[in-house]
Amino acid sequence: MKQLFQHAAATEGVVVRVAVNFLPEQSRVDAGKWFWVYHIRIENEGDQPIQLLTRHWRITDGRGLVNFVDGEGVVGEQPVLRPGQSHDYVSGCPLGTPQGSMQGHYTMQRPDGSLFEVAIPFFPLAAPATAS
């Protein structure tokens, strides 16, 4: 299963895996709009439960324009992951260029209330040459 995810990062016993795919059926190349879908799996390999509180994304388009996206949870959830558990979700990213990249972090909370950041690995957004 892990080979399905092209990108991964580990922080303090938490592994974030990402699989990304260009969606030509959701894109409007003639209108300058490209769309990707990404599947994220967050795995708690630590020895205590953790809760995902917030997300922070840095999205860069092919012109170098950077957008930051911050918010609570992921797709409306703030999951608690017990040791050995994982949480999967799927989301999407539109861009005005045929390539770009994403990276970021989640803020997690331990049972004692302390917070820590978990890296979301850098991953490229690249439309096939025929779609650009």
Beta strands, then each sheet from edge to edge (+ up, - down):
strand 1: 7-11
strand 2: 14-22
strand 3: 34-44
strand 4: 50-61
strand 5: 66-72
strand 6: 80-81
strand 7: 86-95
strand 8: 99-109
strand 9: 115-126
sheet 1: 1+ 2- 3+ 7-
sheet 2: 5+ 4- 6+
sheet 3: 5+ 4- 8+ 9-
end
